[in-house]
Amino acid sequence: MERESWARLSGASKQFGKVVAVEGLDLEIRPGELLSVLGPNGAGKSTAISLLLGLEQPDKGSAQLFGESPLRTEARRKVGVMMQEAALAPELRVREQIDLVASYYPDPMSTKAAMQMTHTESLADRLYGKLSGGQKRQVQFAMAICGRPVLLFLDEPTAGLDIQAREMIWATLRRLVSEGCSIVLTTHYLEEAEALADRVVVLNKGRVIAAGSVNEIRALVVRKQISCSTNLPIEQIRTWPEVESVSQNHHGLRITASNAEAVARRLLAADEDLQDLEVHRAGLAQAFTELTQENVR
């Protein structure tokens, strides 16, 4: 029995001229989850979203939105979208922009409620064309959620935002997921995916190279980080077979090791004055870097 999904790509391929954007891509978005799609520039993230939204058609394979073609209006009415690039009428005021988008949906929230949720009330009467880049992103976010979407697509939503605006979006996304909304998030801020995602898919060269929870993606990386204060010479530690790199800062040494436990035991045996020993598993950023580099090789 096929698992329920709100959106799905099955064996989808898309080529622009000689450039292969995605190739044989399988991707699904499940009810009630925040899925983060990660990948370096040109990995196929934006193309995958465009296929799911019906903005592009696959050359091979298929795209489905709520079990239907993404071109069907009924399917699209359940979706909110915030893309990287948005060409909006500069002469409209912010409240007018949100009013217009809300009118496309059968049961939208009020414009006032959308602005309150996204902290854009103070911009309500401002002309969109006169806003800063960060303010425009916040307004675009309000437009994406005003229709009470079942499925929300966010392509780099916090790019160019200050810390306060980013935290507002994070809090709003957590609230939306708790209320049953599914979210697809592409981001270059890996700590954002680490903090928000229920599931992560890593793309490279148009293909899925890893998928799973944040912890499962981390677990794919063998290397761990060791931090400590030691009297041992840094040159000596660099010669140990399990050690891949050693750096020093004002807190002490930071060691990257393929077998962190063995290195930790050796440090304890070699330096009776060893202090502040800590072993850290890979973060999502380290796992992402290693996975994409290995895929290139």
Helices and strands as residue ranges (DSSP letters): E 7-16, E 19-29, E 34-38, H 45-53, E 60-65, H 73-76, E 79-82, H 94-102, H 111-117, G 121-123, G 128-130, H 133-145, E 151-155, H 163-178, E 182-186, H 190-196, E 199-204, E 207-212, H 214-219, E 224-229, H 234-238, E 243-249, E 252-257, H 260-270, E 275-280, H 284-296
